[in-house]
Amino acid sequence: MPLTKIQSLGITDGTIVAGDIASGAITAAKLASGVGGKVLQVVTATDATARSTTSTSFVTASNTMSVTITPSSASNKIFVIATGSIYIAGSLTYAKATIYRGATNLGSADGMSNVYNGSNDTSSGLSLSILDSPNTTSATTYQVYILTNASHAAYLNVNNTKGSITAFEIAG
């Protein structure tokens, strides 16, 4: 049986570049399953005002450390990152922080971060993150909440350091 030679059609270096592919030739249906993860949108908010609480239940730390994102598909995920600083006054006390989606705590009952103060006032950097599956195409709000275990105040963004919260919509 004779061999048939395949013509290179102008591909001389063995590499296919975008210019060699016809427009519209690659569609989502032609990609392998599981090909996702593209960032579709990003929303962010910052706050540089110290916020405090003496609540022993999670309360909103700052209305400005809040973002609202509207997923384009219910199968998409939302990756949320919150950073800032947290300060706890007094001894033998702690502060906890978490991220809420609406009225839902996305951390555990103990939150996502814990700062303990054994004997002196304590300050620490705050870094929270979570990959959430809200399963909706409705506007969804993410916000940082904090609490303390005593009458001593817990502060977010102490000394007016800048905190931020960012939500990324990730294609499912």
CORZI-V216215 format. One record per residue. N is the residue number from 1. OMEGA is omega in radians with two decimals (* if undefined). Layout:
N_OMEGA + N_OMEGA
//
This chain:
1_-3.11 + 2_3.07 + 3_3.10 + 4_3.14 + 5_3.08 + 6_-3.14 + 7_-3.11 + 8_3.12 + 9_3.06 + 10_3.08 + 11_-3.00 + 12_-3.06 + 13_3.13 + 14_-3.12 + 15_3.09 + 16_3.11 + 17_-3.08 + 18_-3.13 + 19_3.12 + 20_-3.09 + 21_-3.14 + 22_3.11 + 23_3.12 + 24_-3.10 + 25_3.14 + 26_3.11 + 27_3.12 + 28_-3.12 + 29_-3.13 + 30_3.12 + 31_3.11 + 32_3.11 + 33_-3.14 + 34_3.10 + 35_-3.13 + 36_3.08 + 37_3.12 + 38_3.07 + 39_-3.07 + 40_3.10 + 41_-3.14 + 42_3.02 + 43_-3.10 + 44_3.07 + 45_3.11 + 46_3.09 + 47_3.14 + 48_3.11 + 49_3.10 + 50_3.12 + 51_-3.09 + 52_3.05 + 53_2.94 + 54_-3.11 + 55_3.06 + 56_3.01 + 57_3.13 + 58_3.07 + 59_3.12 + 60_-3.11 + 61_-3.06 + 62_3.09 + 63_3.12 + 64_2.99 + 65_-3.04 + 66_3.08 + 67_3.06 + 68_-3.11 + 69_3.12 + 70_-3.13 + 71_-3.14 + 72_3.09 + 73_3.14 + 74_3.13 + 75_3.13 + 76_3.13 + 77_3.08 + 78_3.07 + 79_-3.08 + 80_3.08 + 81_3.05 + 82_3.11 + 83_3.11 + 84_3.06 + 85_3.12 + 86_-3.07 + 87_3.10 + 88_-3.14 + 89_3.09 + 90_-3.11 + 91_3.12 + 92_-3.13 + 93_3.12 + 94_3.03 + 95_3.10 + 96_3.14 + 97_3.12 + 98_3.05 + 99_3.06 + 100_2.87 + 101_-3.04 + 102_3.13 + 103_-3.07 + 104_3.06 + 105_-3.12 + 106_3.04 + 107_3.07 + 108_3.08 + 109_3.10 + 110_3.09 + 111_-3.09 + 112_-3.11 + 113_-3.09 + 114_3.05 + 115_-3.12 + 116_3.13 + 117_-3.12 + 118_-3.04 + 119_-3.11 + 120_3.04 + 121_-3.06 + 122_3.09 + 123_-3.12 + 124_2.98 + 125_-3.13 + 126_3.09 + 127_-3.13 + 128_3.04 + 129_3.10 + 130_3.00 + 131_-3.02 + 132_3.04 + 133_-3.05 + 134_3.08 + 135_-3.12 + 136_2.96 + 137_3.09 + 138_3.08 + 139_-3.05 + 140_-3.09 + 141_3.07 + 142_-3.05 + 143_3.09 + 144_3.07 + 145_3.10 + 146_3.02 + 147_3.02 + 148_-3.09 + 149_-3.06 + 150_3.13 + 151_3.09 + 152_-3.06 + 153_2.95 + 154_-3.09 + 155_2.97 + 156_3.13 + 157_-3.13 + 158_-3.10 + 159_3.08 + 160_3.01 + 161_-3.07 + 162_3.02 + 163_3.12 + 164_3.00 + 165_-3.10 + 166_3.08 + 167_3.13 + 168_3.01 + 169_-3.10 + 170_3.14 + 171_3.13 + 172_*
//
